[in-house]
Amino acid sequence: MSANQIEIILSRQLADCLSIPIFLTDPEGNLLFYNEPAEELLGKRYEETGRMPVSEWATIFKPVDEQGNALAPEELPLVRTLMSRLPNHGTFWIESLGGQRNQISVTAYPVIGRPDRFLGAVAIFWKTREL
């Protein structure tokens, strides 16, 4: 990571220590990091994907609704948090890069540093069902 704020560095360290899948983005939505539990669910190591713009990560894992309709990036909780700077939550299906379909619940929240600096967002997610 290049010249990130301390709050982002600490968020990445926390994500790296937790056993729940986590995404971390900058204010523009560029994916800065996802942890090992997220790698298992998504089917690819972060070192293999690296940083990705929101247009790529919001579609690469093929998010769909209960009826199988593709979700637009702005329908995803993390993207909604990036746009509104407010916490968001949602449940939807994804297809991993390995082809496995899982229903996931996602809670996203903004990273707000002092004094009221919007530094990015974090998404915590977990598998609720798989097909």
MOJOHU-V150928 format. One record per run of one state. SS is the DSSP state (alpha for helix, beta for strand, coil for the rest). FROM is the first residue (numbers start at 1). TO is the last residue. Records with the same first field share a line. If there is no record, write none. Layout:
SS: FROM-TO  FROM-TO
This chain:
coil: 1-5  18-20  26-30  35-35  43-45  50-51  53-53  61-63  65-69  71-72  76-76  85-87  96-100  114-116  131-131
alpha: 6-17  36-42  46-49  54-60  73-75  77-84
beta: 21-25  31-34  52-52  64-64  70-70  88-95  101-113  117-130
